[in-house]
Amino acid sequence: MSTLPLMFKKEGLVEKHQMEGVDPSDRYFSRAVLVNRTKSGYAAKTMYEALTVQGDSHSTIAAAVKEVVEKLQQQGFTRLRTRANFKGTRYLAEKETWIDYADPA
């Protein structure tokens, strides 16, 4: 990974978020959500077993992560929550607040 400050980095990985929740088989899981800077904003991606979920480009990191969460919810994942763990190469020492996503009704 480049050591350029995030504000100067044109494209590529800018943040890693941790996602936790329950899969459609009712098993607890924890996975990384990778957030990349794109030409038009930010796009997030995660992998769970054979399933890869990738979102479109958004103007904010929060919107990019939320799209991945919503796509997983459509697949039957529940009780999802995320938090940023890395900004660039800087580890946040699990100090960020969890963002909980309400399950669809």
Secondary structure, 3 states (H helix, E strand, C coil): CCCCCHHHCCCEEEEEEEEEEECCCCCEEEEEEEEEEECCEEEEEEEECCEEEECCCECCHHHHHHHHHHHHHHCCCEEEEEEEEEECCEECCCCCCCEECCCCC
